[in-house]
Structures are given as C-alpha cells and as structure tokens.
Amino acid sequence: MRVLVCDPISQQGIEVFQAAGNIEVDVKLKQTEDEIVNIVADYEGIIVRSETKITKKIIEAADKLKVIGRAGVGVDNIDVEAATQKGVVVVNAPEGNTIAAAELTLGHIIALARNIAPANDALKGGTWARSKYVGLELKGKKLGILGMGKIGSEVAKRARAFDMIVYAYDPFVSEERARNIGVQVKDLDTVIREADIISIHMPKTKDTYRLLNAEKFSMMKDGVYIVNCARGGIVDEEALYEAVTSGKVAGAGLDVFEKEPMTESPLFGLEQVLVTPHLGASTKEAQVNVAVDVAHDIVKVLRGEAVSAAVNIPAVKPELMAIFKPYLDLVERLGRFIGQVTDGHIEKISLTYAGDLAQYNVNPLTTTILKGLLRPTLQDAVNYVNAPFVAKARGIKVTETKTVDMDDYANLITLEVVTSKGTKKVSGTIMQKEPRFVRIDDFSLDMAPIGHMLVMPHIDKPRIIGRTGTIIGEHDVNIAGMHLGRKELGGPAIAILNIDGTVPEAALNQLKEIDGVIDVKYVNLQ
C-alpha cells in the first residue's frame, strides 16, 4: 500500500508509516491539483496539513483511495462530502495541539496584563518607561472563557493556578462538570458583562461569526482585555479597533484573524494590541503530536481497524450497514435539529429505539445522534468516534432505551434533551426510504427534515400564521411548506415552516413580538 504526503509533516509521522511494514510513503510537496490528479490513482492514503486542498476532482480520480488524513484540527481543505460519497474515511488530529494552544493563550494573557511587548519595544528603543507600563495582577481577576472544550478547559486549569475566578460560557458543559474543574457556568451576557479578561475558545460558525461586536463591547467592563487564539472572525476586528482606541478595551491579544495571512491591519498600529501569526499549534511537540496521531489513524484505516478521529463515517459492521444506512441520516438530523432548538446547558440526553432496531447494537446510531447534536457548536472537536466521550467529558448524561413494542411504525427513534431551561423532544422514522419527523415535543406531525426551517411554538389563535407569512415575505424569504401541530383549539401548538433561505435577525425579532408566539428558532439542516 502507498501513502502520499502532500504537505510537510514531522519525521516522526513518516516513521509511523515506515514501522507499519507494508506501507510505502511518497513525499511530494507543493503539487498542483492537476498534478495530484495524475498520480492519485496509485495511492490508498493521503496526508495533508493546511496547504494542499484535496478537492472533489482529486477524490474522483482516486480509484484505490481509502483514507485522507489532516495533520491538524480542521478539515476545511478537504472535500469531506465528496470523500463520504466515495466511501473514503477522513481523519484528523483534534487533540494534538491542545496544550500548545492553551499555553499560548496564557502567554497572551500574561503579556497583556504586564505590558511585556510595549515595555520591551520602549526599552530597546532607548526609553526606560517604568512608570508608564504599570500592569495588573491576575490573582482575583475574573477570566471569562467562551467555549469549554479541551483547550478552554486547559486554559481554565492554568488560570485557576493563578488564583483567577473563572467564568465559562458553553451550552454543552454541565454545571456539575464545571464545578469539578473550579469553573462557574454563566450565560453569555453575564460573562461579557463581568469578566476582566475574555478568552475565546470556540469554533467559527454562523452563530459565533463576529460574536464579539460593537454591541458586545459596549456591554463589557471598562478596561477589559480580549484574547483570541481560536479562530479568526469571531472578533469583529473593526469594532475591536474602535473599542481599543476609545479605551473601552485596555488591550487585546490576537493569534488569529478573519483573513489570513494578515500582514496589514489598523490593529497593528496600536500599542495595546499584541499579535502573533497563528502560532497556536506551532510548537515542536504539537507538530509531532498531530503528525503521529493522524499517521496512526491512517495505518488503522488501511488495516481495516477502528480509528479514533474519523470525521465523516461511523464505524458500522458491514452486515449492519444495510440495516442502519437509512437511519444514519435520520439520526444525525434529529441531533442537529434538537441542538438548534434547545436553550440552556445540556444536562441529560435520552434516546429511545422502538421497533425492529431494538434487537441490534445501536451504538453507531447513538454516536451519530450525539455528533449531530454537538457538532454545530463544537465543529471539528467532535466526530463519529469521539462524540460519546465529548459528551461525557462535559458532564452530559446519556441514556439509551430499547423496546421491540411498536404500534404505528416499524421503527421509531426518540431523542429527548434536558437542559437547565427545560426539555425538548423529537421523534423520527423512515417512510418510503426517506427520513421523517413525526413528533416534536407533544405534537404529532409529519415532515421531511431538510433545508432551512423556522420552529414556532405558540398559542393556537387567529392571525399568528398570517402575520408570520407577512413578516417573512417582507424580508424576501419564501415559504416552501408549513406543518402545524396542536392538541386542542386555543391551546399550545407548534408551527414548522420550511423556507428557502436564511432568516435575518430582524425578522426573528419581529416574529417573537407576535401576540401568542412563545418562541422562534431558525434551524439549518443543510
């Protein structure tokens, strides 16, 4: 078997392949797409970092390809959908740079608190400005961590060693888990308002894009510090510039930027802003870790073994795949749906498999549900293999119940999520080989879980649906379908609208003001 290495990786990673005995490694760097297309048919595996893009064209030309590995966290340079369609496993190394990123974050925090960079520049420039660069102690300060995954948790542990008070915002961390590591779970606005230092450890999604904007800066304490060693684009850089120049933000440490490479920015002219060129994973140890981790998983895939970081394909025995295949898409959509309509910190997830499926080991389905639920928020930190472990690490209790008794459907899968703010439930099945949602909370309905949706629990009364259509139309959003559920006239009800695109925030706010509407959630299942 042969593996093609397209980007520079640590020699220790190459040695993993060599030690496997039957794997030949070819290192061919800086290849164009067409050059890779011309040779890829000879390879069972490919390994890249962030430079080379593995496109659909390359994957279609790879007749023997079994696995693509990314020696790093993200997989944005790999066409995962094309790989999945062809049955090619995509693996990454989501944990190899955890300590490196956490330590860089603490480095930024300390450097900002003690004015290390500007004091260094002044002294080297011939100025002894001791009185100008009076800093602050970290002891007793409130550190607000946005995102308590592995990196955020490691930052929290180190901050506690400095006797800092740590607040955390993360919808997937239970209060019990937070208490165990000495962290107080708070809602986003509380962290924004009360933290002395705010450190970001979230993936960039549609919900976190420019999360820290002018509005959020206005809510913060005067003299707050901002640190972002996670993903560019989560901080609105123009708004940050204004906040620093106005004195609202005392200083900022940035390792990532909305557009990279970034070599020119108004922020670079501010003494209060410390910048580094995306060094989060740039330690000798991290480079070794990600190369070795992904190389081991590539070897396992080539040997037909289970892997630790499969991004796109769950581990299902061949004899069960024919049975489970129609349900894998359904259960991922169940997870993605409920993950977008719940509020509060998730405390418990209950899964019920009713019907013929109950006679099988449904772990692959449970893992897929958890991956669907967690991934919109956690992104590449969760995959088909580690989803149960991610849930457990965050203090989320997962229970599984099976029953063969079923009256209305051959199989029915029900997902119930208990959060600090209530309970949500959704049930689905397969009808005519297509996934269907047949119950949401206590309301029966029949709908295809696809595309963009608005979910509106409300009181059953006149003029709600009409007013909803008017508001949606005024914002140039077309309604493709509607599903209604209710128990009795004038009682609680639910409306699910299939729409042909995203809904502006202004429209959602208007919908929430309609008399009788309890809540409105935009859901994207594309």
N, C-alpha and C positions, 0 to 999 in steps of 0.2 A: 504494500500500500504506500501511497505517496501523499505528502502534505506540502502545500505551497505556502510559504511565508512571504507576505506581500509588504509588510512594514517591519522596521527594526524592533526586535524584542530581545530581552535578556538572554544571554547564552545559556543560563540555567533552564530556560524554557525549551531551547533547542535540544538540550541534553535529555529532557524527559522523553522526547520522541526517539532519540538515539538509543536510550535504555530500553525502549519497548521491544527492540529486536527486529521487528518486521516492518518498520516504518521508515521510508526514505524521505528525507527533508530537502527541499529545494528552496533556497532563499533568493528571491527575485524582487528587488525593490524598485519603487518608482515606475511601475508598469502602468501603461495607459489601459483604458477599458478594452480597447480592441486587442491589445497585446495579451491581456489576460484571457479574453475570449478565445484566442487562437491556441492557448495551451491548457486551458482549464479542464478539458475532457480527460486529461491524463491523471487527474488528482481526485482522491477520496476526501481530502480535507483541505481547508483554507484557514489561515490565521492572519488577522489584521489588527492594527491599532486604530488610530483615528484618521490616518491619511488616505488610505485606499478605500474607495467605495465599491462594495460588492452589489452590483445592480442586477435588475431582472434579466438583462441581456446576458450577463455573465452566468447567472444561475441556469438559464435555459440552455446554455451551451455546455453545461457541466453534467455529462451523462452519468458519471460514476460518483458524483459528489454526495457525501453522506452528512458532512458537518462543516459549519462555518464558526470559527471562534473569534471573539473580540477580546484582546488582552486589555481590558478596561471595563468600565461600568456600563456605558451606553452602548446601544446598537443602532444609532441613528444613521450610520454609514452602511448599513446592511438592509437590503430589501427583504424584511422578515416575512412579509406576505407572500412574496414570490418563493421564498425558501420553503415556507409551510406548504404551499400548494404542491411543491415538488417532493415533499417529504424529507427535506433537508433540515436537520437539527441545527439550531442556532444557540450557541452558548457564550456566556461572558464571564467576567470575574468581578462580581459586585462587591466583594469584601476586601480585596487585596490592598486598596488604598485607604481603608478606614482610619487607621492610626495616623497616617501621613496627613490626611485632610483635617483630622481633629487637632493635631499638633500645630499645623499652620494657622488654624483658626485662633488657637490660644496665643500664637505668636503675634498675630494681628491685634488681638485684644490688649496684650501687654504693651506692644509698641505704641498703640494709640494712647493708652492710659498714661504712659510715661513720656510721650513726645519723643521717642527714640529717634525716629527718622529726621524730623526737622532739627533737633538738637545736634545730631551728627553732622547734618549739612552745614549748620551755622558754624560749628567749631572747625570743621575742615575749611570753611571759608574765612577763618581768621577771627570769628566773633565768639567771645566767652559770654553766652547769654543765659547764665544760670537762673536768673530771676524770671526770665521770660517763659521758661519751659517747666513751670511747676505742674506736676501731674496729679493723679489721684490714685488712691489705694483701691484694690479690688475687693478687699475684705468688707463684707456687709453690703456690697452693691448688688443690685438685682439684675441678673442676666436673664434676658428673655430669649428662649430658644424656639425658633419656628421650625418644627419638624424634629421628631424624636426617634428617628431611625438609628442605625448603628453609629453613624458619625455624630449625630446630635447627642446620642446617649454617652458617647465617649467624651464629648466636649463637656457635658453636664458633670460627669465624674471628676474631670480635671478642675472644673470651676468650683466644685464643692471642696476640693483640696485647698483652694484659695479662700475658703470660708465665704464664698458668694452665696446669695439666695437665688435659687434657680427656678424660674417660671417656664413652663413649656406649653406651647400650643401644638396639638396634634390630635386630629379626630380619631386616630386609631391607637391611642395609648390610654389604657385604663388608669383610673386613679390609684388602684392597688399597685400596678406596675410602677407608676411614677413615685409612689411613696417608698417603694423598695430601693430606689436609687436616689432618694432625697430630693425629689423634684415635685413642685406643686403644679398640677394641671390647671390651666386657666383658658378662658376663651380668648380669641384673637385680640379683640379690642382691649381687654384687660392687660394683656401682655404689652400691647402697643402703648398704652397709657402709662403703665407703671414701671417699665424696665428702664434701667440706667444704660444698659448695653443690650442691643438686639443683634442676635446672630442667626443667620439663615441657613437651614439645612433641609430644604425642600426641593423636590424636582420642579422643573418648569413645566407647567400645564396651562390650559386655558384659564384655570381658576387662580393660579399663582402668578401669571404674567403681569408684571408691574404691580404686584401686590402692595409693595411699599411705594405709594404715590403721594402726590401733594396732600390729598385728604388725610392719609395715614400719618404723614409727617406732622401735620397740624395738630394731631391728637397726642403726639409724644411729649415727653418732658423736655423742657429747655435744657440743652447741653447733653442730649443723648448721643450715644455712639452707635454706629451701624457697621456690621461686619458681614460680608457676603463671600464665602468660599465655596458656594454650592453651584449655582447656575446663573449665568448672565440673563438679564431680562426680568428677573424677579424684582429688582430695584429699578424704578424709573430714574434713569441717570440725570435727566434734565431737572426733575423735581428734587433730586438729591443735591445737585449743584446749588439750586436756589435755597434749599434748607441749610446747607453749609455756609453759604455767603451771608445769609440772614442771621446766623448764629443759633438757629434752632437746633441744628445738629453740630455738636462740638467736633466731631471727626468721623471719618469712615475708612474702613479697611476693605479693599476690593481685590479679589483674586480672579474674578470672572466679569465678563462684560457682555452686553446684549449682542454686539458684533465683535467677532474675534477673527484674526488677531487685531487688537486695538493698540494703536501707537499714537493717536492724537485724540485728545478729549479736553474740554474745558476743566474737567475734574483734575487733570494732571497739573494744572497751574495753581491748585490750592494746597497750601502747606498742611492743612488739616486732613488731607486725604492721602492714605498710604495705599499704593497699588503694587501688585505683583502679576506677572504674566501667566496666569492659570497654572500655578505650581502645586495645586492640591495633592496630586499624585506623584509629584516629582521628587521622590526620594529613591535612593538606591534600593532600599528594602521593598518599597511599593512596586517598583518596576520589576523586580524579581518575582514578587508575590503574584502579580496579575499574569505574568507570562507563564509561571509554573502552574497556577491554578487552571488557566484555560487549556494549557497543553495536556494536563492530566485528564480533563474532561473530553478533549478531542480523542485521546487514546481510548478512553472508555467507550465512546460512541462507536469508534471503529471496531472495537471488540464486541459490540452489542450489549454493553453493560449500562446500568443506570448512571445518570450523571447528576451533579449537584447544582448546576446552574443552567438548565435548559430554559430558554426564553420562550419558545414557540410551540413545543409539542409535549404533552404529558406522557408519562411512562405508562403505557397500557399494553398488556399482553396481547399478542396477535389474535388469539382466539376470542378475546373480549372486545377488540376494536370494532368488529362488525356490529356488536350489540350496542356499544357505547357511543359510536360515532355520531348518530343523530342527536344524542343528548349533550355532547360536549359543547356545541354551540349554544344550546338552550341554557345550560347551567352557567356558562360564562355571562350570558346576557342577564340571567337572574341576579348574579352577583353585581354586575356593572349597574344594573337598574337600581337595586336597593342601596348601593353605595352612594348614589347620587340623590336619593330622596330622603335619606336619614339626616338627623341633626344630633349633635352631642357626641360624646365619647362612646365608642362601641365597647360594651361590656360582655356581651354574650351573643353567640351565633348558634342557632339551632337548625338542623337540617333533617327533613323527614322524607324518606324514599318509600313510596307506597306503590304496590303492584309487582310486576314481574322483576323489576330491577332489584327488589329486596333480597333476592336469592344470590346476588353476586357481591363480590368485594367492590364497594362503590368508592373506595378511596380516591381513584383518579377523578371522579366527578366532584367529590368534596374539595379536592385540591384546586380544581378548575373554578369552582364557585368562589373559593377564597381568593384566588388570583384575580378573578373578575371584579370582586368587591374592593380589593386593596389596591390594585394597580392604577386606577385613575388618579389616586392621590400619591402613591409611593413610586410609581413608574418602574424604572429598571431595578429597583431594590427588591422587587417581588417577581417570582416566576412560577412555572408549573411545578417545580420541585420544592422550593423553599417556602411556599405560601403558608403551610401549616405551622412552620417554625417561626415565621414572621409574626403570625397571629399570636402564637404562644408567648413569644418574646415581649409582645406589647400588652400582655395580661388579658388577652381576649379568650374567653372560654368557648370552645367549640364542641357541640354535642351532635351525635348522629343517631337517628332512629330509623328502623326499617320495619315495614309491615307488608305482608302479602295481601291483606284485605283491601280491596278496591272495588267500588261500585260503578263509578261513572267513567273511569279512564283505565286503560291498560297499565299506565304508569303516571304517577303524579309526584312531582318534586316540589317541596315547600321549603322556602328559606325565610326564617324569622330572625330579626336582628333587634336586640335590646340595647338601647343606649341610655345615657344619662338623662335624655329628654323624652323617652318613650319607646314604643315598639312599632316596628314595621314588618309586614309580612307580604310575600308574593309567592304564587304557585304557578307552575308551568308544566306543559306536557308537549308531546309531539302529535300533531294531527296532519294526516296526509303528507308525512315526511317533512313537515315544517314546524319550527318551534312556535308555541303559542303561550301567552299568559292567560290564565283562566280565573285567577283570583288575586286581587290586591287588597290587603287588609281584610275587611269583612265583606267586600263587594265582589260579586261574581260578574265576569265579563269574558270576552273572547277577542283577543287582539294579537297581531303579529308584532313582536318586539324588535322593531327595526327603526333606523334613522333617528331623526330629531323628534322629541316629544315634549309636551307640557303636561304635567301632572297636577291636577287641581282638586283637592278635597274641598267640599263646600256644603252648604245647607241647601237642600232641594227647594228652590223657589224660582219664580219667574224672573226673566231678564238677565240672569247670570250668563247663560250661553250666548245670547245675542250680544251683550256688551263685550264679552270676551272676543267674539269674532270681529267686532268693530275695532277694538284696540289692536288686535293682531294685524288687521288689514291696514290700519293707519301707519303701521311700521313696515309695510310692504312684505309681510310674511304670509305665505299662502298656507291654508289649512288643507291637508291631504285626506284627513279622516278624523272621526271622532268616536269615542267609546264612552258610554255612560253606565254607571252602576249606582243603584240605590236600594234601600230596604223598604222604605215606605215614603209616601207623599209627605213632603215637608220635613223629612228627617235628614240625617247625614247622607252624603252622596259623594261620588268622585267622577271627574271628567278627565279623560286622557285624549289629548289632541295630537295627532300625527301632523307634523309641519314640515315644510320644505327647506328649512334652514335654521340658523341660529336666531335667538330672540334677544334683542337689545335689553340691557339692564333697565332702561327707562320703561319699556313695555312691561317687564315683570313687575316693576313697582306699581304701575297703573293697574295691572290685574289684581294685585294684592289689595288695592283700595276698593274693589267692587264689593258692595254690600252682600254678605253671605259667603264670600270666599274666605276659607280658613288658611290656605297656604297655596303657594305656586312654586313648582320646581321645574327647571329646564333640565332635560335628560338627553344625552347624546349617546346613542348606541351604535354609531357608525364604526 
